Amino acid sequence: MGCGDSTESRAGLSVDQQFADLNLQHLIEREFKNELEAQIFKAVNVCRRRPGAFMQICKQVKKTNPLAKNCQHSHILFATMQKIGQLPVVHQSEVGQRAVEQNNANVVALNAPVPVAGGNVIAFNQMGGVDVCHEFTHWKYNESSAEAFVALQLLIDYGRTKSSPILNKTVHSMAVCVAAHRQVSNVIQCLYIQNVIGAPGAVAMQPQPMAQPMMQPMVVGGLLGKLKLHLKEANLQHNDGDFLDRMSPFVTVRINNREERSNTQEGAGRHPVWMMQHFDWEVLDMNHMIDIEVRDKDMVGSEMIGHAQVPMHFFAKVGGAAEWIELKYMGMPAGNIHFTSEYVPQAVVAQPMVQQTVVVQQQAMPMRQGILKMHAHNAHLNFSDVGLLETMSPQVTIRINEQEWRSDVCMGGGRNPEWGAFNRMEHIVMDPAREVHIEVRDKDMIGGDMIGHAIVPLNFFLRPMEGHMNE
């Protein structure tokens, strides 16, 4: 990496020595599972207390690490670190740590050649966390230097969004998990938490009494409120050719079975901006998931650029929200998208003078219930199918939560494609109430034309059949 040994830093001081010199030993409230986790936690705090000095490590990593070579906006990062000054320390988050450890255990159990990124924020929310979070997943780091890893994360963050939670002064807590993985050596998960319940820097998140302001109330039964979601802009990591080939992005937002679609920004390329574009929803359940897709419209259909999924309460909060959401494509970063929201609770919508009865619910993290193997076997399609040379070449995409899988392309399969028994998706079942999104597209040289799609509940497939395999 060019930054020396795992404990080396500027002026020959180790991370442990700098951590001690800054009198930060009290931040270690609980033991870490391994030394790299502890070193990353310490390196983040050293960076926040001495950002100007830490900048030199970032510059060295930028020069020497191939993973940082193409990271953009490093000049903005260096300028920020030079002038930002000392930042508050971050503490360990007990709930966040349980979330990243559980999420990483799921990722390791899948044993995918390319591990699924993300999932920490969702795990944190499922454990009752309601604060604003930022997550970072990495599985290509095989060095031992925690400082170099933190520097690499800063460079990648700024390359994506020109910002990083590591340098966000409102971040008070974090969690980190490093787990061995048979396919890629290890997977590192980091979770950064803003506005932690209680005093700044609180280590543990305790269940709150009824109707605390920081908790998102859940009304038992009926309409909870109305949500207006404003689509603002996006920064996309995707091929962006000359003028005639520039992307024309549009966005779909889906909650349950209702889908809304934005205007297409013709030729907007990697940085589309939408004006006066919003979607209105009635909020019935704070646990409903908001599915977001960004697609590139072309002459024959559309091509996926990236997608994300966030819980309803991420946006349905009193006072609204303004968030950049990270997009993923095939488990890899695909850019980010900016939304703002307005939320009016039912007490204001229907009964402004009547106080609601609310119940604040702390949700338990669902336990793993098994592994589902879904086989894309064959299909019968009603679609134009003309001429031997223009026969369709169907491909199947299956998405469950943030996990997405694509079958092989059945070249020339036409209306009755067969993919064979080896085309399958493996999914660790945590919540049988999740939805399975299935798309069939005609794959061509410039993208894919939609043939058909379906949404079914996950438990539709969870029917053990003795001597048979569910397909």
N, C-alpha and C positions, 0 to 999 in steps of 0.2 A: 504493500500500500504506500510505501514511502514515508510513513509516519512512525516507523520504528516498531519497537515492541509494544505489546498490548497496554503497558502501563506508562509508556513514554509520552511526554508532552513537551511544551516549550521549556527552555532553560533546564532540561533534564529532570524536571519534576514529574513524578508519576501522578496518575489520577488520584490515587489514595492520598498522596502527600498534599496535593492541591486541595482536595476535599477537606483534609484535616486543617490545613492552613486557613481555610475559610470558616473553620469551626462549624462544619455542617454534619458532624457525626450523629447529631441528635435526630437527623432526618430518617435514619435507618430504624424504623419502628418494628419491622418484621424481617425475618431472614428471607433471602432470595433462594430460588431453587438451584442456581448455579452462579459461578463467578462472573460470567459475561453479563448476566442480567444486572448484578450489583454494579458492575463497572459502567454499564450504559446509563443506569440511574445516576451514578455519580458524575459521569461525563456531561449529562444534560444540565445538571446543576452547576458544574464548573463553567460550562458554556454560558449559562444565564448570568452568572456572577461576573464573568470575565469575557464578555463577547468580543471585545477588541482583540484580546490575545488569542482567543479561540479562532479568530478569523484566519490566522496564519496556518492552522491545521486544515481549514477548508480550502485554502489556496493550494496547499500541497496535495490534498486529495484530488482536487480538480485537475492537477497536472499529471498525477501518477496512476489514478484508478480508472481503468477503461469504462467502468459503469458511470463515471461522472463526466466522461469526455464530452458527451453531447448535451449535457444539462445546460439549458439556457438561463439567462437572467442572473448569472453569478455575480455580475458587477453590481446588481441591485442588492444582492445578499451581502457582499463585502461592504458596500456603502452603509447598509443598515447596521451591520455589526460594528462598524467604526464609530457610529454616532449614537447608537441606541442607549448606551449606558447600562448600569447594573439593573438586572431584573429580579423580581422576587423569586425565591426558591420554590421548587415544586416538591410536594410531599408524596408519599406512597398512598395509593387509593386501594383500600381493602376490597371494595366491590369491583373496582376496575381490574384488580389483579385476578380475582376469581373469574371474571369475564374473559380476559385474554387467555388464561390457562385452559378454561373450558373450550374456548373457540379453537385454540391451537391443538388441543387433544382431538377435536373433530377433524381438523385439517390433516393431522398426522394419520388418523385412522383411515381416511380416504385413500392415502398413499398414491395420489395422482402424480403423474410425471411433471405437471405444472400445478403446484398447489393453488387452491382457491384463495384469492386475496380478500381482505376485509373480513367482515363478520363480527368484529369486536364491539362496534357500537351497538349492533343489534343485540348481542349477548349482554352488554351492559344494560340496555333498556329492559330486556327480559328479566334481569335481576332486580329491577326496580329503580335503576338509575334514570334520572330525568334531565340531567345537565347536558349542556352542549359539549360534544366530544369530537375529537379528531383522531384518526387512526392511520397507522403506517404498517404495511406488511412487506417483508423482504425475505427472499430465499436464495439470493445469489451471493450473499456475503459469507466468504469462507476464511476471512482473516480473524485475528484475535484482538485487534485494537478497538476498544470501545469508543475512543475519541474519533478515530477514523470513521467508524460506523455513524456516529452522530453527525459528523461533518458531511458524510455522504447523504444522510437523510435531509440535511439542510439544503444541499445542492439539488437533490431531487424535488423537494418541496417547492423551492423557488423556481425550478424549471417548469413545474406544473402550474403554480398559482401565484408566484411572486410573493409568497409568504410561507411561514412555518409556525406550527404551534410551539416549537421549541423557543421561538423568540416572541411569543405572544404573552404580554404581561398579565393577561387575565387568566392564564392557565395556572391552576393551583396544585393539581395532582396529576399523577401519571401511573401507568402500570406497564410492565414489560415482561415478555415471556419468550424464552429461547428454547425450542424443542427440536430434538433430533428427528430427521426425516430420511427414510431409506432412499428416496429418489434424488433429493437435492441437498444432502448433508444436514441442513437445519432450516427452520423457519423462525423468523423473528417477528413478533407482534408488539407494537407499541400503541398505547392508548393515552391520549392527553385530554384532561377534563377541565372545563371552564365552569365558573360559578358553582362550585361545590356547595352543597347544602351546609348551612352553618357558617362559622367564621372562616375567612380565607385561610387556606392551608389545612383545613380539616382533613384528617387522615382517613377516618372511616365514615361511611354514610349510614346513618341510623334511620330506621323507619320513623316517619314524621307523623304527628297527630293529624287529625282531620282538617282538611282545607288549609294546609300551609301554603303560602304564596308560591314557593318554589316547586311544589308538587302539582302535577296536572290532574285536576279533579275528573273523576269518572262518574257520571250520573247513571244511576241504575235504571236502565230501560229508556227507550224513546230517543228523541233528538237531543244531541248534546250541544250543538251550535252550528254556525255556518262559517265556512272557510273560503276565502278568496285567495287563490294562488297566482301570483304575478310572475310570469316568465320574463327574465331580463336579458341575459346574454350567456354565451358559452365560450370556453377556450378548448378546442378539440385537438387531439393528437391523432391525426389521420392524414393519409396522402392528400396533397392539395396541389394539383397540377397547374398548367397554364390557364389562361382566362377561360377558354372553352370547356376545360375540364374541372373548373373549381366546384367544390361541393355546394350543394343547395340543401342545407339542413332544415329539418323540421322536428318537432318534439311531440311525443304522445305521452299523456299522463293517464294512468289507469288505476282506479280504486274499485275493488271488487270486480264486477263485470261491466262497469261503465268506463268508457274510454273517451278522452277529449284529445283533439289534435290542434297544434298551432298552425299558423301560416308558414308556408315554405319561404325561407330566405334565399332567393335565387342568387347563386354565385357568391354567397357570403363567405365561403371558404371556412377557415379554421376559427374565425372569430365572429360568428353571427350575433346580431343584436335584434331584439324584438321590442317594438313599441306598442304600448296599450294592449298587451296580450295577457289575458288572465283567464282563469278557470274557476268556476263556482261549484262548491260541493256542500252537501249537508253531511255533517259529522254525526255518525251513529255509534261509532266504537273507536276509542283511542288506540286500540290494538290493530286496526286495519292498516295494511301496508299500502304505501303509495309507490307504484311502479312507474319509473321514468325511462323513456327511451329516446335517444337521438338518432335519427336516420338521415341518410343522404338520398334525396329524391333524384332519380334519373329518368331517362326516357322510357324505360321498360318496367320500372318499379321503384324499389328503394333498397338501400343497403344499410345494415346496422353499423353505427359508429360507436355507440356506447350506451350503457344502461346503468341504472342505480335503483335501489329500493330503500326507502326510509319509512319509519313508523309514522302514523298520523300525528301523534303528539309532537313530532319534530317541528311541525309547522303550526298545529292547532294549539296555540298558546296565547294567553291574554297579552296584548301588546304587540303581537305578531312576531315575525322572525325575518331575518335577512341572512341567507346562507349560501355558500358555495358548496356544491355536492360533487364528490368525486365520481366520475364515470369509469366503468370497467368494460372491457371487451375480451372475452375468452380468458377471464381471470387477470388480465393485464390492464394497467392504467390507460385510459382513453381520453383524459382531459377532465374538465369540471364544468358545471353548469350553475348559474346563479338564479335563485328564486327569492322573492320576498312574499310575505303572507300577511293577511288580515284575518283575525278570528274574533267572532262575536259569540260568546256563550249563549246558550238557550235562555238563561235567566235574563239576558238583555234583549234577545230576539223576541221572546213571547211574553215574559212576565217581569218587566223591569222593576216593579216594586215588590216582588216576592223573592225572598231568599231561598236558594236551592238547597236541597238536601244532597250532599255529596258524600261519596265514600272514596277515600284514597286507598288504592289497592297496591300492595307490594307484590310483584309477580315473581314466582319462583322460576329459575332457569329450568326448562324442560329437560328431562333425562333422555339420553339416546334410547330409541326404541327398536332399532334394527337397521339393517342395510337393505335398500331396495335396488334391484337391478332392472332397469327398463330397457327392453330390446326394441329397436326400430326394425320391424320385420318386413312388412309390405304395406301397400296402400292402393286404393282405387280412387282415382281422381277424375273430377269433371272439369276439364279445362281444355283449351284449344291445343290440339296435338296434330300438327300437319307436317307431312313430308318426312322422309327419313333423316335428312340433314337438319331439320328443325324440330326433331323430336325432343321433348322435354327431358331435362336431367335433374330430377328432384333431389332435394336435400332436406333433412329434418333438423330443426333446432328445438331443444327442450330446455326450459329454464324453470328452476325451482329456487325461490328466494334469490340469492346472488350467484348461485351456481348455474352455469350455462354449458350445454354440450351440443355438439353438432355431429351428425352422421357423416359417413362418406357420401360423395355425390354419386348417385346412380346414373351414370352416363347413358343417355338415350333410353332411359327407363320408361318414358312416356307416361301414359295414364295408369299403368300398373307396375310401379317400381318395386323391386325387392332389394333390401339392403343386407340380408343375411343375419345369422345369429351372432356374429362377432361385433356388430354395431350396437353397443349398449352403453347406458349411462348408469353409474353407481352413485347412490345418494344415501347419506346417513340421515335416517328419519329422526328428527327432533320434535317436530310438530305435525301431526297428521292433518291438521286443518289448513296447512299451506296449500297454495294453488299450483298446479302444473300448467305451464304455458307451452303450447305446442304449435310450431309453425312449419309449414311445408312450402319451400320456395323452389322455383326453377332457376338453377344456377347457370349463368352464362358468363361470357368473357368480361363483362363490365359490372356485374353485380348479381342480383337475384330478384326475380319477379315473384310477388306473393301469389301462391296458389290457394292456400287456405290456412286457417288457424283455429285453435280450440283452447278452452280453459276448463280444466277439470280439477276437482279436489284431489289432494294427494291420497286420501284414504280410498279413493276409487280403485287404486292399484294395490292397496294393502289387504289382500285377501289370500292368505296362505292356501296353497292347493297341493295336497299330498301327491308326490310323484310328478308334478308339473311345475313349470316356471311361469310366473306372471309376465305376459308380454303385452 
